[in-house]
Every structure is written in C-alpha cells, then in structure tokens.
Amino acid sequence: MHEIEDELWDEFHRVVNMTSRELADWLRTRDELEPVAGGRRTGGTS
C-alpha cells in the first residue's frame, strides 16, 4: 500500500505547479467570486 501512496504523491507533485501556500489559498477561493472568461459561470444553477 505504501508504494501506491508514494506513486500518487510523486504524481501529484509532478503535475501541481504551485507551492503548498498557493494551493491552500486557491482551494479557499470561492468560484462564484472569480470572473470566468466570457462572463459566464458554468456548472451551477443561475
């Protein structure tokens, strides 16, 4: 099991291109406050 966790952790760090602090800040961002290109939100009800 530990080998799978190590592989997943390595893959995560390979594809995530921000620091831990940047990632934490981004995860706390509320998407309805962020403008979307084209001016429309997607994935929710209006």
C-alpha positions in Angstrom: 0.0 0.0 0.0 2.8 2.4 0.8 4.2 2.0 -2.7 0.9 3.2 -4.2 0.8 6.2 -1.8 4.4 7.1 -2.9 3.5 6.9 -6.6 0.4 9.0 -6.0 2.4 11.6 -4.0 5.1 11.7 -6.7 2.5 12.1 -9.5 0.7 14.9 -7.5 4.0 16.9 -7.2 4.8 16.3 -10.8 1.5 17.9 -12.1 0.8 20.5 -9.4 2.7 23.7 -10.3 2.1 25.8 -7.2 3.5 25.9 -3.7 1.6 24.5 -0.8 0.7 28.0 0.3 -0.6 28.9 -3.2 -2.6 25.6 -3.4 -4.1 26.3 0.1 -5.1 29.8 -1.0 -6.6 28.6 -4.2 -8.6 25.8 -2.5 -10.1 28.5 -0.2 -11.2 30.6 -3.2 -14.9 30.7 -3.9 -15.6 30.2 -7.6 -18.7 32.4 -7.7 -16.4 35.4 -6.8 -14.0 34.6 -9.6 -14.9 36.0 -13.1 -14.9 33.4 -15.8 -13.6 34.2 -19.3 -16.7 35.1 -21.4 -18.5 36.4 -18.3 -20.5 33.2 -17.5 -20.2 30.7 -14.7 -20.5 27.1 -15.6 -21.5 24.0 -13.6 -24.2 25.5 -11.4 -27.7 27.0 -11.4 -28.2 30.6 -12.1 
